[in-house]
Amino acid sequence: MGTTPSPATAAQQTNAHLEQLVADVDRGGRNVGGITGAVLFGGAIIWSLFQLWTASPLPFTFNFGIFNDTEARALHLGIAMFLGYLAYPARKSSPRDQMPWFDWVLALMAGFCGAYLFFFYQELATRPGIPTTMDVVTAAIGMLLLLEVTRRALGAPMAVLGIIFVAYVFLGPWLPDALAHRGASIERLVSHMWLTTEGVYGVALGVSVSYIFIFVLLGSLLDRCGAGNYMMQVSFALLGHLRGGPAKVAVVSSAVNGIVSASSVANVVTGGIFTIPLMKRAGYGGIRAGAIETASSVNGQIMPPVMGAAAFLMIEYVGIPYTDIIRHALLPATISYVALFYIVHLEALKLGIEPMMSAGKPRTALQKMAGWGMGIAGSVIVMGLVYWIGVGVQGVAGDAAIWILMGLLVLLYLWLVKIAASHPDLPTEISITNPVRPEPWPTVRAGLYYLIPIGVLVWCLTVEQFSAGLSAFWAVVTMLAQMVTQWPLMALFRKEPIAPRLRQGLSDAITGLQEGARNMIGIAIACGTAGLIVGAITLTGLGLRMTAFVELVSMGSVLAMLFFTAGVCLVLGLGMPTTANYILMATLMAPVVVELGAQSGLVIPLIAVHMFVFYYGIMADITPPVGLATFAAAAISGEDPIKTGVQGVTYALRTAVLPFMFIFNPMLLLIDINGWWELFLVVGGATLASLTFAAGTMFWMRTKATWIEVALLFVVTFMLFRPDWFMNHLYAKYEAHPPSQLLQITADMPAKGRLVTVLKGMNLEGDELQKTVAVPLPALPEGNTATGDAAGQQRLMAAGLTVMAMGDQAQIASVRFGSQARKAGWEQGWDIDQVLVPNPDRPSEFWVYLPALLILALIWFKQGVRMRRKGLPDPVPA
């Protein structure tokens, strides 16, 4: 007879299993000592230091250690493949504390093959397209080793997909007509994939080098220094006393922890180890508790300013700055979390859950509102002061401003650390059996200095207008300085021995560098393998065939095409990480969606399509039967992972519907917003729509909703998300103007306004087509006094277009490669048939909000009447 383990032993076993799961998924499961462990540890630190060097301005300052893009990508992949074989065992059953000799051989071979372009860059540059025998052999071995390390790090499905695409290159002549192509020789294949930047060393790996690594490193350092625990404790202090408090803590802490960890699994484990047992104890049950934690943790990847790795790929694929991506992603991410917060509140009402922690001294509703108002106002005032002090110093001090601002930042840091040192350290755990709500203000002030690196990141991105990589570099430098000094300063202010604390700070910084690199191994390998797939697509011309294939499948319907795209994203996500899923779908499907939408007369911004693909790639992390985040949550809750996943999908419906909404209504991405009042209406309407949709899916608002009320809630949701749909049936959205007015209309448009035209021309198959396209127009540079047609031509050229105007006709003379116009579907040689400008006689679409609000008020009133008849109390909002 076996003995049942004690609760403490069972908890230790669960924690060990979860730690191993995170290690297997994010860092590789191998944990070895001796020479292997030292090489793995040292190699990871060297990789982090190399990436910091390439991200910094130091190489150009000292004119030393300058790597071009190709060399940096080759070293990046070579190190990743080398560390991949050291960190990831061959099989799940392989021992984690040993490393067989053949893995050493594979690691060294993989490192050499991956860095081959770096080692022989000069020689290869002298014979492009003419590979030698050594080139061919090295590339072939490198591709095989890349696929094997992909299998180890990312799973068999990703490796099998890579094999299928490589096989497709060879099997082209024997495939059906819809997929057939000329095929390629082994020399051409390896040259394209391994010796140029068209395949493995393409855009995806370049983004991994330039942006992803440095942001992942920043998140690892924040987590190591204690920022993740601080955010969890603050969430409990602010929300733990509310109805369903642990669930609301899970939602909010996951949103802020998205800054620290872009890994869904790590996010689930970090917060869920406390929140899931507390949710079960509060009355949510194990399945709901696991699903809530999963749904909130997965969405951490869509929350700015530090989003999932795939978001940085948009910088290259869409061709816009990272600040614009943050702006477009902010509203959908926020309302998604607001809706989930409301969902867990409705679940608490349905289950009759009461607060499980004391709220402290009772306060009236007016006092609560005043407290929150003062907190929000104080935060806004502080941020305003920081901005105006920074800008003011720059305006007054000139070149010396940087030193003055650094001095002020150091003083602020010392002051905040001194405040924290005057109070006890925050606990690193939350009691599950006897939870006690921390005091809000003491908890908040105990770690305010953790926000300094995040503030540096936001300042560099938005005020200084640095690139995303350089902004993250300065944030990492700030973070490292803070990690090394925070504990010695604490000891100094507390009059404790400094030396042990200094060793602790140095250890934290070194460990953070090592963990950041190990977290990047899988992502870098995913980008390399995705480049293999993209290379097969570009080599065979498969991308051009996808337009015809998707048009056939969707029968010309944009909505059907979007459902098809979403389905493919979910299916691919069963075996691929979000980053690789996004790369493949962005390459194959994003241009197709834009093109077929344009042919249907629908202007779909390119960023909207890429956000659509990004969202559904993330949704795959929660979708049964494979979602790893769901399995992690189920391991904590002790429930069935499939049932947890199904419940999580129910909660995630509010995220699944958003991409369809912002495809058809780009205002949700803060595109084409004119003025603060319109911004207020869009934000307010979208937030309310997310709440009504959540109420509809939960069949509950003030009380249990009837089927008619649920249907009306969905109607209200649609009216608030898509007010333009109703107005389009009453008034035309655009007014058509002849091509002869193109230049004048262009000259008169506001900065970043979108030029919309109808084009006519012939595609590569010889078919006459008509499509509607748009492109944002930058303003003329300061000091440019051009007016009229000259100003119009210059603005078009800045957007990547050269137009020939001939009397009443206009034709596109050229479209600059890589420009916004090229990516939006503008075609060289096509005629401009019409110029579309907003209809001046069309009323504001926001008038549709009025009947929506009336319907919502009616539902609220009817439910109140029903509750009074049944003698039910009206629950308080919290």
NUTI-746077 format. One record per residue (C-alpha): x, y, z. Coordinates in steps of 0.001 Angstrom, whole numbers, plus 500000, padded with zeros to 6 digits. Example, Ala and Ser with C-alpha at 12.3 -4.5 7.8 and 13.67 -1.06 7.14 Angstrom:
<atoms>
512300495500507800513670498940507140
</atoms>
This chain:
<atoms>
500000500000500000501352503417499015501233506296501406499522509566500610501996512448500633501442515212503154500051518553501892503489520153502301505168517357500332502489517504497641502968521284497345506726520846497026506228518230494296503838520537492438506260523454492685509134521304491444507008520108488526506060523694487631509652524903487849510687522080485537507844522965483138508973526602482945512568525475482494511623523046479720509542525621477864511513528830478375515125527993479260515758524363478337515388521702480951519037520734481373520639521684484678524182520347484766527331521135486703531005520815485916532483522024482641529172521739480780527354523843483347530139526421483348530133526654479543526341526968479459526357529635482188529301531538480732528075531228477158524702532691478119526360535658479856528685536252476889525652536209474578523899538829476730527002541024476808527399540686473033523801541752472484524206544680474855527307545746472946525586545612469548522531547454470899524628550246472408526184553291470724529629552208472024530886550428468861530450553609466847531785555793469665535064553845469858535032552657466237535619549124467479533575545912467435531192547093464706529187544220463216527059544604460108523564543079460106524618539826458449527540539227460811525417539986463873522669537618462706525166534827462050526759535155465494523313535389467084522141532145465497525460530377466026525416531091469766521716530180470015522244526813468285525339526078470382523532526872473647520420525078472380522177521730472238523680522363475673520379523425477273517777521142475643518062517350476040517300515106473078514143513635474643511769514452477473512907511261479182516588512225478951518290512980482283518494516700483052521665516518485129523873514847482504525035515690479008526104512929476581529274513383474541527409513506471216525523516635472336528908518325472714529743517359469131526359518567467869526691521811469819530108522615468370529030521715464833525826523754465201527703526769466518530150526640463607527432526178460970525221528887462458528107531392462563529506530329459161528470533603457536530420535483460193533567533379459936533755533520456131531911536747455405534663538316453283535165535185451165531445534688450599531032538329449580533468537789446693531504534870445180527772535502445646525566532787444197528538530494443486528736528190446551531736525923446980531555522335448144532342523445451677529556526027451513527039523432450376528087520816452940528131523343455816524753524776454850523157521340454468524482520192457853523458523523459388519867523146458152519654519620459597521111520744462930518728523717463017515738521428462502516956519063465236517499521806467806514090523171466796512568519788467626514258519852471025513428523441471929510048523985470257508652520519469689508262518172466738505435520071464941507639523105464251510476520921462972508097518862460799506676522047459307510177523184458423510870519827456758507644520060454776508559523472453378512085522345452477510617519271450782508186521547448928511157523299447313512332520002445777508931518469444952507540521445443026507534519874439530505521516850440729502816518696442666499275519638441462499006522746439321497785524921442199501031524273444108503474523357441326506685525277440636509970524676438844511797523315441886515380524070442882518726522301443046520485521578446333523050524288445552520378526890444952518438525829448038521361526026450464522634529245448920519201530853449297518619529527452813522048529691454454524349531976452461522077535002451953519633537018454034516617535650452141516194532550454278517351531670457787519241534955458220516279537024457086514051539642458673512906537479461586516426536743462818517369540388462265514528541495464533515615538910467104519079540500467101517953544123467084514914544147469367513660540900470839516774539873472776517217543189474544513549543342475592513558539733476812516702540548478790514987543580480325512069541396481420514386538798482957516268541453484903513032542992486185511838539585487322515155538735488990515350542031490899511904541536492465509659543704490280507297540799489563506719540121493260506272543865493864503531544076491243501800541025492714501901542482496245500584545848495032497729544105493218496780542253496409496985545445498436494662547295496071492219544520495134492526541620497570489615542816499726487089543008496878484437540459495977486317537749494105489525539526495076492029536758494197490626536533490661490816540294490213494366540213491524495179537537488924493840539749486135495573542966487171498870541378488209499035539473484910498488542730483020501365544465484775503496541315484814503295541358481036505987544040481341508229541591483195507503538322481415506228537912477860506057534143478446502533532835478986503738529789480927506044531781483205503284534325483824500858531552484824503332529923487190504629533137488795501245534485489799499117531356489638501016529536492364499307531973494772496163533169493003494804529798491823494652528212495323493196531450496686490561531522493929489646527916494751489375528818498418487245531859497591484721529637495777485602529813492081486490526138491839489615524655490282488558524783486625487437528408486724490494529402488774492902527838486283491014529301483328491026532822484796494768532698485444495427531317481962493223533853480188494829536761482044498413535492481733498223534794478000497035538327477364500197539682478976501792539416475526499437542031474061499898544613476823502245547537475988504868548813476466506742545464476509504747543031474388505441539532473137508392538877470847506177538850467751505237542499468317508799543588467549508636541811464202505905544259463198508506547012463171509987545420460044506921543791458522504673546858458805507441549450458559506379551688461458508156552699464712507582550680467869505900553705469459503190553476466792502748549763467508502304550599471203499713553237470306497757550861468083497885548017470630496996550016473736493189550269473499492463546638472450494770545295475175493273547544477824489637546785477053490455543077476878491697543201480460488799545432481543486371542850480134488154539985481914488083541939485172484318542330484690483957538626483837485556537515487105483313539987488951480227538507487264481439535010488151481714536125491770478127537424491650476833534215490051478614532029492611477726534228495577481379534816496478482011537285499272485260539130500065487751536828501828490011539584503197489245542473505456489072545835503708490403547572506784488639550638508148485166550923506529484848553710503989481856555197502219481504555086498452482383558795498332485569558165500312486517555298497992485967557470494920487952560277496499490810557912497330490977556489493814490605559968492330493471561321494410495630558324493503494988558702489778495341562473489876498552562175491859499980559720489327499073562024486451500619565028488230503844563117488947504122561965485310503436565516484150506108566910486447508649564357485247507912565254481639508002569011482060511109568938484249512879566783481664511809568922478722512552572111480659516085570998481527516705570064477895515485573462476749517616575393479217520804573336479552521325572240475941524140569662475598524645569548479356521036568440479902521878564735479789524218565037482785521747567131484768518923564657484045521124561719485045521960563487488301518277564120489002517488560475488204520169559278490649518791561566493366515253560274492725516514556692492928518365557307496197515303558975497697512968556121496718515406553470498004515718555354501281511922555363501614511824551629500929514666550981503382512773552685506203510130549937506047510312546123506124510936544287502853507879543017501017507081539336501604507958537049498713504897534860499249501193535264499955499572533056502569497063530725500959495532529421504183495255532763505962495571535613503442495950539081504896495564542175502758498755544271502737498411547955503488498147549750500110500370552793500515503229551075502417503191548326499778503254550798496888506088552911498275508214549830499075509143549355495440508542552568493534512151552517492384511324549434490273509430551790487957512541553815487081513830551466484314510331551298482823510176555093482959513545555304481196512236552971478471509071555014477929511005558319477999513515557138475409510784555752473163508359558658473300510299561818474165513778561133472810512343559169469846515110556570470071514746553243468313513154550409470276516498548623470605518425551646471850515611552575474253515650549070475712519450549236475984519316552309478224516542550687480270518696547550480719521727549631481732519549551419484295518199548083485495521673546563485907522906549600487850519840549364490051520277545619490665523890546031491733523195548995494044519716548488495510520716545994498216523950547758499279522017551031499519519326549311501575522032548044503906523623551498504076520350553217505000519538550474507516523091550575508931523715546912508110526871545266506658527203546299503012529551543610501619527055540688501726524409542838500091526828543934497379527570540283496594523816539655496449523334542510493977526165541336491737524835537773491868521331538952490895522686540941487951524827538068486655522004535557487095519622537915485318521993538161482344522239534377482227518476533786482515517727536405479869519985534633477376518559531213478180515045532579477739516111533734474273517437530399472999514056529080471910512963532419470444516137532800468359515827529228467092512152529834466264513122532916464245515783530914462387513413528076461514510692530533460566513270532077458206513705528626456679509970528505456007509856532080454687512841531298452437510941528365450931507981530652450283510084533311448532512120530739446576509048528946445202506655531885444835504109530235447142503053533615448507501722534653445101499647531474444868498086532075448278496014534978446971494251532781444434493906529919446930492413532047449725490126533824447267488867530413446150488350529198449712486643532386450898484727532928447623485670536606447741484178537215451206486444539230453478484710537873456579485136534259455427488779535012454636489319536318458173487702533235459710489951531071457545493022533046458670492014532818462337491493529067462007494892528544460390496540530600463177494911528428465832495847525188464080499460526258463568499592527419467162499012523856468327502619523080467484504363526423467010505274529255469386503595532617468873506667534147467244506983531497464522503213531421464021503185535165463476506126535106461046504525532432458881501064534016458838502439537535458354504379536292455338501636534175453782498323535690454844498726539369455788499399540564452208496547538353450965494047539851453416495056543390452461494907542596448737491558540806448735490101543438451050491223546149448613489630544270445707486390544168447716486494547942448191487536547684451851490542549612453107492212547431455753495251549061457383498271546780457278498810547106461036495256545848461615495963542636459675499217542038461528497531542658464892494811540198463820497414537498463152499275538384466364496144538053468517495160534679467111498703533381467403498536534199471112495076532610471415496668529276470464498462529256473850495126528777475574493300526614473028492945522897473813494321520325473425497925521625473433497958525066475116500975524945477433499722527806479593496555525805480265498567522749481300500601524880483717497423526291485302495861522822485504498986521497487227498521524123489963494747523696490298494857519891490102492073519887487505491692518444484024493652520588481516491119520067478713488202521282480841490365524169482043491193525021478428487544524946477344486597527274480196489565529495479336488405529737475720485010530912477010486714533694478939488969534465475966486055535105473612486299538799474469489844538772473053488869536634470045486184539072468890488406542156469065490518541425465938487397541187463793486194544498465184489381546468464550489791545028461051486508546683460061486762549631462455490406550809462611489434553503465116489846550803467765493549550888466880493449554683467295493675555187463527491897558181461929491042559742465306490356563464464929490645565345468195490353564589471891486560564450471881486542561712469249489242559858471183487067560014474303484062558612472417486066555789470839487691554763474131484441555045476101482379553210473493484917550400473073485252549943476845481498549764477316481227547375474361483758545024475965481685545029479156478389544332477396479984541512475405481350540028478642477884540267480221476349538575477177478793535667477194478301535219480951474465535457480725474585537876483657474544541616484274472711542697487431471161539244487595470754536219485319469938537455481810467207536077479582467926534953476034466347538148474687468540540258476969471652538345475865470744538943472219470207542642472933473559542828474770475283541471471669473422544010469513474592546800471840478126545428471642478058545558467859476571549072467839479328550346470127482164548523468353480902549175464810478810552367464734480146552939461209478316549801459941474937551375460659475900554798459311477300553222456123473810551948455304472429555465455545475220557639454118478198556987451890481456557044453819483432558712451018482820561244448313484479560477444963486644563115443256488323562904439831492049562061439585492801565607438409492231566794442013494656564254443531497576566601444161495492569387445647493611566980447920496938565491449005498373568918449769495358569879451903495275566701454003496260566912457690499497565343458933499257561537458993495921561726457223495148558761454969494915559201451218492275556812449839491989556090446121490415553590443743492960552037441364492425550208438081494985547994436416496101544540435356497638541942437659500395539451436778497842536941435467496464539496433010493181540107434833491716543612434912491131544552438551489857547459440611490831547958444226490639550546446981493913551408448687495107553941451249498377555277452593499157557638455515500750560874454348503539562439456434503556566194456877506076568290454992509291568975456945509517572203458909510732575040456721509290573523453539507116576247451992505777574242449042502082574714448309499481573371445905500462570605443471504132570812444460503276570138448102501052567255447026503830565650444958506318565978447804503957564376450324503266561512447914506998560991447405507525560926451167504936558123451333506791556205448598504723557225445573505497559044442335502401559997440365502128561249436782499217563664436310498040563967432697495070566283432377492064564523433845494024561316434415496690560198436889498906557143436887501265555676439488504737556020437988506639554230440760506206552749444228509306552762446422510379549333447643509614548738451326507487551885451619504125552104453332502488552464449918504069549248448597502949547300451657499443548753451396498965547405447854499694550389445579500777549156442154503182550739439708501613551463436308498022551350437578495617554221436898494004556248439669490279556061438927488915558037441884490168559953444899487985559318447949487558561954450646485333561736453746481716562629452945481091566110454447477306565514454572477607562303456609476583562718460288478935561493462961478739557733463371478823558226467131475112559129467045474599555346466939475763555275470554472481556887471679470127554000470773472752551567472065472788553301475439468975553374475517468816549607474916471411549042477631469482551257480070466315549286479279468051545975480075469416547450483311465966548694484303464199545412483421466701543376485412466254545713488375462487545246488265462917541470488118465286541533491087462885543595493195460018541218492393462130538289493603463338540205496642466978539956495560469471542529496850471270544665494299474938543676494725477479546373495304479885546884492376482886545463494250
</atoms>
